[in-house]
């Protein structure tokens, strides 16, 4: 019925409104383009263009046919892209782990970048704490991860890590609790009042630890914010606490225990085996650029 060359000639004439312009666009002689379109018209049994002066004016049939021709050419191009990608040894599927305190805006930017620059790569985004995530990285269940960094990184297995920056944590209390109305928050408050501690922070074994004699472990920062409205205190990422502060549910408490925000380092991790993978190499470079935007 038709060939891809005929469709490309038809589309070029339709979009450029002349056989001469279409020939220049396709890098073909005008005569060649005209013959391709004519053979397509013969196969269809009707005309696609009327010559008006020096212009090739699309017929009603050509108007209806054009979007479908475009679709076929795009599908052919995508098929060629997929075929070439599969011919190479590049992987097409990756599991990326992340700590729930890691900025979601950063992860969103990575997802949009990957969809644009590596459209054939599929990504699963898996929330993990550092302890479980590094075990999964070691056994190959995760390919890449964003986790908190200890003071001295020692993973115990061959892996690449790359420092991204620091996430700022502040001390937060419920806006209508007794702690909010106290002029100061001192060591006695930290030890005797209920502390809500993120499970992820606890298992990361970093700077955020259990300080209170009455510490309660909670998996969700959102739930911690809800609980703080009634009692207790918590160290939360400032970004995660923003919504609760704006709604008036929680507030940041200045304290002599913290002269400034507590800064927790975060890094990206991946195994040595993936160091040469084209997607991973590009992802590391992209993360370098994003780190300048999202971290201090």
ZIZI-V14036 format. One record per helix or strand of 2 or more residues. SS is the DSSP state (2 for helix, 1 for strand). FROM is the first residue (numbers start at 1). LEN is the number of residues. Records with the same first field share a line. If there is no record, write none. Layout:
SS=FROM-LEN ; FROM-LEN
//
This chain:
2=4-13 ; 19-8 ; 30-15 ; 60-28 ; 104-14 ; 130-9 ; 178-4 ; 187-6 ; 199-6 ; 221-8 ; 238-9 ; 272-3 ; 278-17
1=49-4 ; 55-4 ; 93-6 ; 122-6 ; 144-5 ; 159-16 ; 195-4 ; 215-4 ; 233-5 ; 250-3 ; 262-10
//
